[in-house]
Amino acid sequence: MQTYQNKTVIVTGAGNGIGSVVAAYYARHGAAVALWDRDAEGLRAVQETLEKDGFKTLSRVIDLTNPDEIVTGFEEDKEALGRIDVLINNAGLGRTKSPYELPVDDWDYVLNTNLRGTFLCTREAAKVMRTQGKGAIVNIASTRALMSEPGTEAYAASKGGILALTHALAISLGPDHITVNAISPGWIETGDYSRLKISDHAQHPSGRVGKPDDIARACLYLTDPENDFITGTNLIIDGGMTRKMIYEE
């Protein structure tokens, strides 16, 4: 359970949902964790829970659409933590609207948060990792990069961009011994799991809806120092849904 002893990890979007669980997993495995989120209240709650359990954490209220805040955040966290070993680019959001009605401002907000934010965080983390001789980055994409529902153009475009960005960065940062991988979650229930219906689980080839823990364990795997042969890949974690042929009866 101490794979990440003396390692430091930054998790964006750590104030709730998948990000909060990912942060907790790294803390339990020995890492010092920096929690980033724009939701101050959620961030405070996660930090208090982790510190109550005896884990070392930092927190930072940050808006990923603000490049200056990102640069300052990495500078200050590097100063506080001494190093940056792992970055989990988890923060993301969407706007569900018809493409006929989607305002440019909404499009820009989603793309600037999800895609540009991922790039800028990776760029700043990589600057630190390069001086250390290695590092690991995981970008949380989505199966929406591969398939869609109506009105999700901005979100799908941002997540598709993250997949392309991942393999491009893996090639560019490879010489500095920095791995860059993506995870594409499917249905990951972050609310009350017990309220899901039998039919919700049954539609998955795996027989169940996903949990944040499924994503957290994958992050630990991809950023394990012994797994540095894995880079530029996209790990789809969706209970098999993107491989299921669906016909109307």
Secondary structure, 3 states (H helix, E strand, C coil): CCCCCCCEEEEECCCCHHHHHHHHHHHHCCCEEEEEECCHHHHHHHHHHHHHCCCCEEEEECCCCCHHHHHHHHHHHHHHHCCCCEEEECCCCCCCCCCCCCCHHHHHHHHHHHHHHHHHHHHHHHHHHHHHCCEEEEEECCHHHCCCCCCCHHHHHHHHHHHHHHHHHHHHHHHHCEEEEEEEECCECCCCHHHCCHHHHHCCCCCCCECHHHHHHHHHHHHCHHHCCCCCCEEEECCCHHHCCCCCC
